[in-house]
Amino acid sequence: MADLRINFAGIESPNPFWLASAPPTNSGYQVQRAFEAGWGGAVWKTLGDPILNVSSRFAAVSFNGQKVAGFNNIELITDRPLEVNLKEIYETKKKFPNHAIIASLMVDPKQEKWHEIVKRVEDVGVDGLELNFGCPHGMAERGMGSASGQVPELVEKQTYWVKEVAQTPVIVKLTPNITDITVTAEAAVQGGADAISMINTINSLAGVDIDTWNTIPHVAGKGSHGGYCGPAVKPIALNMVAECARNSRINVPISGIGGISNWKDTVEYLLMGASGVQVCTAAMHHGFRIVEDMIEGLSNYLDEKGIDTIDGIVGKSVPRYSDWGNLDLNYKIVARINTDVCINCNKCHIACEDTSHQCIDMLKDENGKGYLKVDEDNCVGCNLCSIVCPVDGAIDMVELPNEQPPMTWNERQAVIGSIQSSKVDVGK
């Protein structure tokens, strides 16, 4: 059986599954229930100066019959006194010494404020700190959260302040509400971060009630932008993790966050460079016991691959992730329809005819029975037909032999530039 234990930036954990800083980690009661269910660690709901929350706070986006495809919240950091949280952290760590407890922190961007809270939190025995530079609502309007996380200089400076006094590993949680997350990730590393975590929630409005015209959610008829998370954000988060993982200047472990709902999602994050994951929405949707399936699924996957530890898959797909200009322009795949499986719903034909490259023909055999066939000479291998097809195995995307040697856009441009330079030299 595979060993699921991890050492994340010096933080030991029985498995890579941590609860993210959020409502599920609001109290000692909850975190202890989570550890009993099997979670390897928990990032305590963000601690800071007392705040007041509003009612209501949550909203969800459903799609095509799937509940909670996306989740939105306008809740702020903990509204429980710091002293109460610290007492419960101490009690929880004493009861579960082998599980990771990380304190999420957010205070005003002042050196003395960071020094004070770090010392108080570390006194109760946390295994690490996570600096919340990601929350996009409420706290950001006060100069904290993503307001700090969007400014590389502030990320670096505040990380440095924490590292001046911290005795435990420091993780910096980054905001996705920025043009290039690698810029702030580099700033965190320059400030001394031992690790980074991403992503925090994305600025969003869940919806509008078309009968009342109120936003969803609303507070006494008024709404606010909130933070978006859940399965819908996974592609965005996965890309940001990958961008940081392939950046040689960001040479610290990454904790992957965003839409992780099962063990397969976890494997994707690990392959793209994360050394561990954090989960929130899935736990809120299904409860703490979902971690049992995650642990079993990941363990079975590693066993089937003949891999002994988590480290055996971390980052293995990163070398395969590059820029568009490095892709082979001469690589070609085409669609092939398996007529014995196809149910002739014509969705592929409609999609291709209306919105792609008009290369699926509607034909009839000698008995007058209709069937579909791809014109492979004109097929560009866009995958659209296989994506809209409702029947597994009805359409295969087939790789064709390369008639020409590989050639990327960057290589092509380099050759063109070389030819143009030669012409200039000849002209001289």
Buried (B, 14 or more C-beta within 10 A) or exposed (E): EBBBBBEBBEBBBBBBBBBBBBBBBBBBEBBBBBBEBBBBBBBBBBBBEEBEEBEEBBBBBEEEEEEBBBBBBBBBBBEBEBEEBBEBBBBBBEEBEEBBBBBBBBBBBEBEBBBEBBEBBBEBBBBBBBBBBBBBBBBBEEEBBBBBBBBBEBBBBBBBBBBEBBEBBBBBBBBBBBEEBBEBBBBBBBBBBBBBBBBBBBBBBBBEEEEEEBBBBBBEEEBBBBBBBBBBBBEBBBBBBBBBBBBEEBEBBBBBBBBBBBBEBBBBBBBBBBBBBBBBBBBBBEEBEBBEEBBEBBBEBBEEEEBEEBEBBBBEBBEEBEEEEEEBEEBBBBBBBEEEEBEBBBBBBEBBBEEBBEBBBEEEEEEEEEEBEBBBEEBEBBEBBBEBBEEEEBBEBBEEEEEEEEBBBEBEEEEEEEEEEEEEEEEE
